[in-house]
Amino acid sequence: MGEYYYPLYAAQMDRVGRSRGWPPYQRAQFDRGRAKGGHLIIGDVNESVDKILELHDLFGLTRFSAHMDVGAPRTNG
């Protein structure tokens, strides 16, 4: 999932970042975000559930709200 999604996410972050003076988004930032304790929840259902439970344990969350990116849906072809 990361190999597919990284270029799409990086392009989106770079579009936003240009207007805010951010340097180009790097693969290492994406990988840290997907790692244990990171802020990105990207993957299949099991990976996503594991990450949410990880964050629950880490922060003692009682609620969870997520932003789902629909800017670059997968296509057949």
Biopython code that builds the backbone (N, CA, C, O; Angstrom):
import numpy as np
from Bio.PDB.StructureBuilder import StructureBuilder

atoms = [
    (1, "MET", "N", (0.829, -1.191, 0.000)),
    (1, "MET", "CA", (0.000, 0.000, 0.000)),
    (1, "MET", "C", (0.874, 1.256, 0.000)),
    (1, "MET", "O", (0.560, 2.227, -0.688)),
    (2, "GLY", "N", (1.954, 1.241, 0.758)),
    (2, "GLY", "CA", (2.821, 2.411, 0.823)),
    (2, "GLY", "C", (3.448, 2.765, -0.516)),
    (2, "GLY", "O", (3.575, 3.941, -0.856)),
    (3, "GLU", "N", (3.843, 1.738, -1.283)),
    (3, "GLU", "CA", (4.462, 1.986, -2.586)),
    (3, "GLU", "C", (3.471, 2.653, -3.534)),
    (3, "GLU", "O", (3.853, 3.509, -4.333)),
    (4, "TYR", "N", (2.214, 2.268, -3.448)),
    (4, "TYR", "CA", (1.180, 2.861, -4.289)),
    (4, "TYR", "C", (0.842, 4.280, -3.817)),
    (4, "TYR", "O", (0.724, 5.201, -4.626)),
    (5, "TYR", "N", (0.691, 4.440, -2.512)),
    (5, "TYR", "CA", (0.142, 5.683, -1.991)),
    (5, "TYR", "C", (1.164, 6.797, -1.807)),
    (5, "TYR", "O", (0.803, 7.972, -1.873)),
    (6, "TYR", "N", (2.429, 6.460, -1.579)),
    (6, "TYR", "CA", (3.429, 7.501, -1.326)),
    (6, "TYR", "C", (3.465, 8.585, -2.413)),
    (6, "TYR", "O", (3.407, 9.767, -2.073)),
    (7, "PRO", "N", (3.559, 8.240, -3.696)),
    (7, "PRO", "CA", (3.646, 9.315, -4.706)),
    (7, "PRO", "C", (2.420, 10.226, -4.706)),
    (7, "PRO", "O", (2.543, 11.430, -4.931)),
    (8, "LEU", "N", (1.250, 9.662, -4.459)),
    (8, "LEU", "CA", (0.026, 10.461, -4.421)),
    (8, "LEU", "C", (0.023, 11.389, -3.210)),
    (8, "LEU", "O", (-0.323, 12.565, -3.320)),
    (9, "TYR", "N", (0.410, 10.855, -2.058)),
    (9, "TYR", "CA", (0.441, 11.636, -0.826)),
    (9, "TYR", "C", (1.513, 12.728, -0.917)),
    (9, "TYR", "O", (1.283, 13.869, -0.514)),
    (10, "ALA", "N", (2.680, 12.367, -1.448)),
    (10, "ALA", "CA", (3.770, 13.343, -1.582)),
    (10, "ALA", "C", (3.359, 14.490, -2.507)),
    (10, "ALA", "O", (3.648, 15.651, -2.216)),
    (11, "ALA", "N", (2.689, 14.177, -3.613)),
    (11, "ALA", "CA", (2.247, 15.225, -4.540)),
    (11, "ALA", "C", (1.257, 16.158, -3.849)),
    (11, "ALA", "O", (1.307, 17.373, -4.036)),
    (12, "GLN", "N", (0.373, 15.593, -3.064)),
    (12, "GLN", "CA", (-0.611, 16.401, -2.337)),
    (12, "GLN", "C", (0.086, 17.291, -1.300)),
    (12, "GLN", "O", (-0.224, 18.478, -1.190)),
    (13, "MET", "N", (1.023, 16.720, -0.544)),
    (13, "MET", "CA", (1.749, 17.493, 0.463)),
    (13, "MET", "C", (2.586, 18.591, -0.200)),
    (13, "MET", "O", (2.708, 19.690, 0.342)),
    (14, "ASP", "N", (3.155, 18.302, -1.356)),
    (14, "ASP", "CA", (3.947, 19.308, -2.065)),
    (14, "ASP", "C", (3.070, 20.445, -2.586)),
    (14, "ASP", "O", (3.487, 21.604, -2.569)),
    (15, "ARG", "N", (1.856, 20.123, -3.051)),
    (15, "ARG", "CA", (0.935, 21.185, -3.505)),
    (15, "ARG", "C", (0.595, 22.127, -2.351)),
    (15, "ARG", "O", (0.623, 23.348, -2.508)),
    (16, "VAL", "N", (0.280, 21.563, -1.211)),
    (16, "VAL", "CA", (-0.034, 22.369, -0.036)),
    (16, "VAL", "C", (1.207, 23.120, 0.436)),
    (16, "VAL", "O", (1.149, 24.309, 0.751)),
    (17, "GLY", "N", (2.320, 22.411, 0.479)),
    (17, "GLY", "CA", (3.555, 22.966, 0.997)),
    (17, "GLY", "C", (4.101, 24.139, 0.213)),
    (17, "GLY", "O", (4.700, 25.048, 0.790)),
    (18, "ARG", "N", (3.901, 24.131, -1.106)),
    (18, "ARG", "CA", (4.407, 25.247, -1.932)),
    (18, "ARG", "C", (3.847, 26.584, -1.464)),
    (18, "ARG", "O", (4.572, 27.577, -1.404)),
    (19, "SER", "N", (2.567, 26.609, -1.134)),
    (19, "SER", "CA", (1.958, 27.875, -0.712)),
    (19, "SER", "C", (2.330, 28.251, 0.719)),
    (19, "SER", "O", (2.105, 29.382, 1.150)),
    (20, "ARG", "N", (2.900, 27.298, 1.448)),
    (20, "ARG", "CA", (3.260, 27.547, 2.846)),
    (20, "ARG", "C", (4.768, 27.610, 3.079)),
    (20, "ARG", "O", (5.223, 27.773, 4.211)),
    (21, "GLY", "N", (5.527, 27.482, 2.014)),
    (21, "GLY", "CA", (6.973, 27.579, 2.124)),
    (21, "GLY", "C", (7.651, 26.329, 2.669)),
    (21, "GLY", "O", (8.779, 26.402, 3.157)),
    (22, "TRP", "N", (6.984, 25.190, 2.594)),
    (22, "TRP", "CA", (7.567, 23.935, 3.088)),
    (22, "TRP", "C", (8.523, 23.362, 2.054)),
    (22, "TRP", "O", (8.327, 23.551, 0.854)),
    (23, "PRO", "N", (9.548, 22.669, 2.510)),
    (23, "PRO", "CA", (10.413, 21.961, 1.555)),
    (23, "PRO", "C", (9.655, 20.761, 0.972)),
    (23, "PRO", "O", (8.633, 20.355, 1.526)),
    (24, "PRO", "N", (10.138, 20.195, -0.128)),
    (24, "PRO", "CA", (9.473, 19.032, -0.712)),
    (24, "PRO", "C", (9.348, 17.880, 0.299)),
    (24, "PRO", "O", (10.245, 17.638, 1.107)),
    (25, "TYR", "N", (8.227, 17.194, 0.227)),
    (25, "TYR", "CA", (7.941, 16.067, 1.119)),
    (25, "TYR", "C", (8.865, 14.904, 0.768)),
    (25, "TYR", "O", (9.071, 14.593, -0.405)),
    (26, "GLN", "N", (9.407, 14.278, 1.779)),
    (26, "GLN", "CA", (10.387, 13.205, 1.583)),
    (26, "GLN", "C", (9.822, 11.837, 1.960)),
    (26, "GLN", "O", (8.950, 11.739, 2.824)),
    (27, "ARG", "N", (10.315, 10.793, 1.317)),
    (27, "ARG", "CA", (9.876, 9.425, 1.610)),
    (27, "ARG", "C", (10.101, 9.080, 3.080)),
    (27, "ARG", "O", (9.288, 8.371, 3.674)),
    (28, "ALA", "N", (11.176, 9.560, 3.671)),
    (28, "ALA", "CA", (11.460, 9.267, 5.084)),
    (28, "ALA", "C", (10.348, 9.811, 5.990)),
    (28, "ALA", "O", (10.006, 9.186, 6.994)),
    (29, "GLN", "N", (9.787, 10.965, 5.643)),
    (29, "GLN", "CA", (8.672, 11.513, 6.432)),
    (29, "GLN", "C", (7.461, 10.578, 6.358)),
    (29, "GLN", "O", (6.811, 10.314, 7.369)),
    (30, "PHE", "N", (7.173, 10.092, 5.180)),
    (30, "PHE", "CA", (6.060, 9.179, 4.967)),
    (30, "PHE", "C", (6.281, 7.884, 5.754)),
    (30, "PHE", "O", (5.374, 7.398, 6.430)),
    (31, "ASP", "N", (7.475, 7.341, 5.660)),
    (31, "ASP", "CA", (7.785, 6.090, 6.368)),
    (31, "ASP", "C", (7.679, 6.265, 7.881)),
    (31, "ASP", "O", (7.178, 5.373, 8.566)),
    (32, "ARG", "N", (8.141, 7.400, 8.416)),
    (32, "ARG", "CA", (7.998, 7.654, 9.857)),
    (32, "ARG", "C", (6.528, 7.771, 10.242)),
    (32, "ARG", "O", (6.124, 7.305, 11.307)),
    (33, "GLY", "N", (5.736, 8.386, 9.387)),
    (33, "GLY", "CA", (4.309, 8.518, 9.653)),
    (33, "GLY", "C", (3.589, 7.182, 9.678)),
    (33, "GLY", "O", (2.638, 7.003, 10.439)),
    (34, "ARG", "N", (4.033, 6.238, 8.850)),
    (34, "ARG", "CA", (3.414, 4.910, 8.803)),
    (34, "ARG", "C", (3.963, 3.968, 9.876)),
    (34, "ARG", "O", (3.341, 2.948, 10.171)),
    (35, "ALA", "N", (5.095, 4.288, 10.452)),
    (35, "ALA", "CA", (5.737, 3.409, 11.447)),
    (35, "ALA", "C", (4.946, 3.384, 12.755)),
    (35, "ALA", "O", (4.036, 4.186, 12.963)),
    (36, "LYS", "N", (5.306, 2.469, 13.609)),
    (36, "LYS", "CA", (4.701, 2.378, 14.941)),
    (36, "LYS", "C", (4.833, 3.728, 15.637)),
    (36, "LYS", "O", (5.924, 4.293, 15.705)),
    (37, "GLY", "N", (3.734, 4.234, 16.147)),
    (37, "GLY", "CA", (3.737, 5.537, 16.802)),
    (37, "GLY", "C", (3.584, 6.701, 15.843)),
    (37, "GLY", "O", (3.491, 7.847, 16.282)),
    (38, "GLY", "N", (3.555, 6.436, 14.529)),
    (38, "GLY", "CA", (3.408, 7.489, 13.546)),
    (38, "GLY", "C", (1.958, 7.915, 13.379)),
    (38, "GLY", "O", (1.045, 7.260, 13.882)),
    (39, "HIS", "N", (1.758, 9.013, 12.669)),
    (39, "HIS", "CA", (0.425, 9.621, 12.559)),
    (39, "HIS", "C", (-0.394, 9.140, 11.368)),
    (39, "HIS", "O", (-1.596, 9.404, 11.319)),
    (40, "LEU", "N", (0.203, 8.453, 10.419)),
    (40, "LEU", "CA", (-0.532, 8.037, 9.221)),
    (40, "LEU", "C", (-1.145, 6.653, 9.387)),
    (40, "LEU", "O", (-0.485, 5.718, 9.840)),
    (41, "ILE", "N", (-2.400, 6.536, 9.019)),
    (41, "ILE", "CA", (-3.092, 5.249, 9.043)),
    (41, "ILE", "C", (-3.383, 4.903, 7.595)),
    (41, "ILE", "O", (-4.407, 5.294, 7.035)),
    (42, "ILE", "N", (-2.459, 4.160, 7.005)),
    (42, "ILE", "CA", (-2.534, 3.801, 5.593)),
    (42, "ILE", "C", (-2.270, 2.307, 5.502)),
    (42, "ILE", "O", (-1.233, 1.821, 5.955)),
    (43, "GLY", "N", (-3.205, 1.589, 4.918)),
    (43, "GLY", "CA", (-3.017, 0.161, 4.757)),
    (43, "GLY", "C", (-4.333, -0.561, 4.668)),
    (43, "GLY", "O", (-5.386, 0.053, 4.497)),
    (44, "ASP", "N", (-4.268, -1.876, 4.785)),
    (44, "ASP", "CA", (-5.500, -2.655, 4.735)),
    (44, "ASP", "C", (-6.234, -2.538, 6.065)),
    (44, "ASP", "O", (-5.779, -1.854, 6.982)),
    (45, "VAL", "N", (-7.363, -3.208, 6.156)),
    (45, "VAL", "CA", (-8.192, -3.102, 7.358)),
    (45, "VAL", "C", (-7.421, -3.500, 8.609)),
    (45, "VAL", "O", (-7.482, -2.798, 9.618)),
    (46, "ASN", "N", (-6.701, -4.606, 8.561)),
    (46, "ASN", "CA", (-5.972, -5.069, 9.744)),
    (46, "ASN", "C", (-4.876, -4.091, 10.163)),
    (46, "ASN", "O", (-4.700, -3.820, 11.351)),
    (47, "GLU", "N", (-4.148, -3.568, 9.192)),
    (47, "GLU", "CA", (-3.111, -2.574, 9.508)),
    (47, "GLU", "C", (-3.730, -1.330, 10.139)),
    (47, "GLU", "O", (-3.188, -0.767, 11.090)),
    (48, "SER", "N", (-4.861, -0.913, 9.601)),
    (48, "SER", "CA", (-5.528, 0.289, 10.114)),
    (48, "SER", "C", (-6.041, 0.080, 11.531)),
    (48, "SER", "O", (-5.858, 0.938, 12.395)),
    (49, "VAL", "N", (-6.678, -1.049, 11.770)),
    (49, "VAL", "CA", (-7.171, -1.351, 13.123)),
    (49, "VAL", "C", (-6.015, -1.417, 14.112)),
    (49, "VAL", "O", (-6.096, -0.867, 15.210)),
    (50, "ASP", "N", (-4.941, -2.093, 13.718)),
    (50, "ASP", "CA", (-3.770, -2.186, 14.605)),
    (50, "ASP", "C", (-3.224, -0.808, 14.952)),
    (50, "ASP", "O", (-2.874, -0.555, 16.105)),
    (51, "LYS", "N", (-3.147, 0.088, 13.967)),
    (51, "LYS", "CA", (-2.609, 1.428, 14.197)),
    (51, "LYS", "C", (-3.539, 2.218, 15.122)),
    (51, "LYS", "O", (-3.065, 2.913, 16.021)),
    (52, "ILE", "N", (-4.853, 2.120, 14.913)),
    (52, "ILE", "CA", (-5.797, 2.843, 15.773)),
    (52, "ILE", "C", (-5.702, 2.329, 17.206)),
    (52, "ILE", "O", (-5.708, 3.123, 18.147)),
    (53, "LEU", "N", (-5.615, 1.021, 17.383)),
    (53, "LEU", "CA", (-5.475, 0.464, 18.728)),
    (53, "LEU", "C", (-4.154, 0.873, 19.368)),
    (53, "LEU", "O", (-4.088, 1.121, 20.573)),
    (54, "GLU", "N", (-3.106, 0.943, 18.556)),
    (54, "GLU", "CA", (-1.792, 1.399, 19.016)),
    (54, "GLU", "C", (-1.899, 2.827, 19.552)),
    (54, "GLU", "O", (-1.386, 3.137, 20.627)),
    (55, "LEU", "N", (-2.574, 3.692, 18.789)),
    (55, "LEU", "CA", (-2.741, 5.084, 19.211)),
    (55, "LEU", "C", (-3.635, 5.182, 20.449)),
    (55, "LEU", "O", (-3.416, 6.023, 21.321)),
    (56, "HIS", "N", (-4.632, 4.321, 20.511)),
    (56, "HIS", "CA", (-5.493, 4.266, 21.689)),
    (56, "HIS", "C", (-4.669, 3.949, 22.932)),
    (56, "HIS", "O", (-4.790, 4.620, 23.957)),
    (57, "ASP", "N", (-3.836, 2.925, 22.830)),
    (57, "ASP", "CA", (-2.992, 2.535, 23.962)),
    (57, "ASP", "C", (-1.981, 3.625, 24.324)),
    (57, "ASP", "O", (-1.738, 3.898, 25.500)),
    (58, "LEU", "N", (-1.404, 4.236, 23.303)),
    (58, "LEU", "CA", (-0.371, 5.246, 23.520)),
    (58, "LEU", "C", (-0.930, 6.497, 24.197)),
    (58, "LEU", "O", (-0.311, 7.036, 25.115)),
    (59, "PHE", "N", (-2.092, 6.957, 23.749)),
    (59, "PHE", "CA", (-2.639, 8.221, 24.237)),
    (59, "PHE", "C", (-3.852, 8.079, 25.148)),
    (59, "PHE", "O", (-4.336, 9.076, 25.682)),
    (60, "GLY", "N", (-4.353, 6.860, 25.336)),
    (60, "GLY", "CA", (-5.543, 6.666, 26.156)),
    (60, "GLY", "C", (-6.782, 7.297, 25.544)),
    (60, "GLY", "O", (-7.635, 7.830, 26.254)),
    (61, "LEU", "N", (-6.875, 7.234, 24.227)),
    (61, "LEU", "CA", (-7.990, 7.869, 23.524)),
    (61, "LEU", "C", (-9.338, 7.302, 23.952)),
    (61, "LEU", "O", (-9.464, 6.106, 24.218)),
    (62, "THR", "N", (-10.322, 8.152, 24.014)),
    (62, "THR", "CA", (-11.698, 7.712, 24.226)),
    (62, "THR", "C", (-12.532, 7.952, 22.973)),
    (62, "THR", "O", (-13.667, 7.485, 22.880)),
    (63, "ARG", "N", (-11.965, 8.687, 22.001)),
    (63, "ARG", "CA", (-12.627, 8.947, 20.726)),
    (63, "ARG", "C", (-11.589, 8.919, 19.617)),
    (63, "ARG", "O", (-10.402, 9.142, 19.853)),
    (64, "PHE", "N", (-12.045, 8.646, 18.428)),
    (64, "PHE", "CA", (-11.152, 8.643, 17.272)),
    (64, "PHE", "C", (-11.883, 9.249, 16.088)),
    (64, "PHE", "O", (-13.004, 8.850, 15.773)),
    (65, "SER", "N", (-11.259, 10.199, 15.441)),
    (65, "SER", "CA", (-11.821, 10.826, 14.250)),
    (65, "SER", "C", (-10.734, 10.800, 13.175)),
    (65, "SER", "O", (-9.568, 11.075, 13.459)),
    (66, "ALA", "N", (-11.115, 10.474, 11.958)),
    (66, "ALA", "CA", (-10.129, 10.367, 10.883)),
    (66, "ALA", "C", (-10.557, 11.184, 9.675)),
    (66, "ALA", "O", (-11.746, 11.375, 9.420)),
    (67, "HIS", "N", (-9.569, 11.658, 8.943)),
    (67, "HIS", "CA", (-9.803, 12.309, 7.656)),
    (67, "HIS", "C", (-9.434, 11.293, 6.589)),
    (67, "HIS", "O", (-8.307, 10.800, 6.566)),
    (68, "MET", "N", (-10.366, 10.976, 5.710)),
    (68, "MET", "CA", (-10.093, 10.020, 4.653)),
    (68, "MET", "C", (-9.826, 10.766, 3.358)),
    (68, "MET", "O", (-10.632, 11.587, 2.923)),
    (69, "ASP", "N", (-8.701, 10.476, 2.755)),
    (69, "ASP", "CA", (-8.322, 11.109, 1.498)),
    (69, "ASP", "C", (-9.030, 10.401, 0.342)),
    (69, "ASP", "O", (-8.921, 9.186, 0.178)),
    (70, "VAL", "N", (-9.737, 11.164, -0.432)),
    (70, "VAL", "CA", (-10.383, 10.619, -1.624)),
    (70, "VAL", "C", (-9.896, 11.359, -2.871)),
    (70, "VAL", "O", (-10.537, 11.316, -3.921)),
    (71, "GLY", "N", (-8.769, 12.028, -2.742)),
    (71, "GLY", "CA", (-8.265, 12.857, -3.849)),
    (71, "GLY", "C", (-7.679, 12.100, -5.012)),
    (71, "GLY", "O", (-7.593, 12.655, -6.107)),
    (72, "ALA", "N", (-7.276, 10.870, -4.833)),
    (72, "ALA", "CA", (-6.667, 10.119, -5.922)),
    (72, "ALA", "C", (-7.129, 8.659, -5.839)),
    (72, "ALA", "O", (-6.348, 7.775, -5.486)),
    (73, "PRO", "N", (-8.388, 8.417, -6.162)),
    (73, "PRO", "CA", (-8.884, 7.044, -6.057)),
    (73, "PRO", "C", (-8.201, 6.120, -7.066)),
    (73, "PRO", "O", (-7.775, 6.549, -8.138)),
    (74, "ARG", "N", (-8.112, 4.870, -6.702)),
    (74, "ARG", "CA", (-7.523, 3.856, -7.574)),
    (74, "ARG", "C", (-8.478, 3.605, -8.732)),
    (74, "ARG", "O", (-9.695, 3.575, -8.549)),
    (75, "THR", "N", (-7.926, 3.428, -9.906)),
    (75, "THR", "CA", (-8.747, 3.147, -11.076)),
    (75, "THR", "C", (-8.360, 1.801, -11.667)),
    (75, "THR", "O", (-7.265, 1.301, -11.411)),
    (76, "ASN", "N", (-9.220, 1.234, -12.427)),
    (76, "ASN", "CA", (-8.936, -0.009, -13.146)),
    (76, "ASN", "C", (-8.459, 0.353, -14.533)),
    (76, "ASN", "O", (-9.239, 0.787, -15.380)),
    (77, "GLY", "N", (-7.177, 0.172, -14.757)),
    (77, "GLY", "CA", (-6.704, 0.439, -16.106)),
    (77, "GLY", "C", (-5.519, 1.237, -16.193)),
    (77, "GLY", "O", (-5.042, 1.516, -17.294)),
]
sb = StructureBuilder()
sb.init_structure("model")
sb.init_model(0)
sb.init_chain("A")
sb.init_seg("    ")
for serial, (resi, resn, name, xyz) in enumerate(atoms, 1):
    if name == "N":
        sb.init_residue(resn, " ", resi, " ")
    sb.init_atom(name, np.array(xyz, "f"), 0.0, 1.0, " ", f" {name:<3s}", serial, name[0])
structure = sb.get_structure()
